[in-house]
Amino acid sequence: MFGSLSIRARLILSFSVLLCLLLAVAVVSLQRFQVLTDRTGVLIDEEVRRVILAERANQHAQAAAILLLKILQTPDREKRVPLYAAMDADNATSRLAMDELGRNAAIPAVQAEVDRVVALSQTYADTFQETVELIELRGLPPAQQHFESRTTVALSSLLDATRNLVTRHQIKTQSDVEELRRATANARSLVILLSVTALLSGSALAWLIVRSIVVPVRKAVA
């Protein structure tokens, strides 16, 4: 059937197919950029989750320390029992958040900071447990002294390191996201420009070729 078409029809059909292919390439490219954008969103969610884990560990560590301070001010052991239960729950939540933060690979720029936070968390947990043991073994005064001289210092170091980690994570993540967005926008603009240029160039070329063939043929026929 293609052989029965005129030269003009053949050329028009050929260039139409070519232009459709170029348009398809542009559409596929844009879809790929959309996939890249979606993956960027997933990356953001993952980094935000790490920040939330660090802050959650911080909050529950502070809550447990406040409960321990109340225990140190409670001479009656029976009244300390419910405080111990609440304190253990906060410690467990903080420990789970910190373990998950340590297991998840962080971006290289803050990996050392994550390792430091995890190490300080373990140090704080050790001094915390020592304070609790002193309460029952030696009484409140030695435990209070240990709490003030070591546990609060360890907690302060942990909180400072965690805040630094969160800040650096946020800054690095925002920088990476902005860079990805700029790269995606530039690539999208380039694809659109190339596609439009190809379409216009192809159309102009098709018109010139058709004109250069049809006009002489018409003269010959005449």
PyMOL commands that set and color helices and strands:
alter all, ss='L'
color gray80, all
select helices_A, chain A and resi 2-4+7-72+77-103+108-138+140-221
alter helices_A, ss='H'
color red, helices_A
deselect
rebuild
show_as cartoon
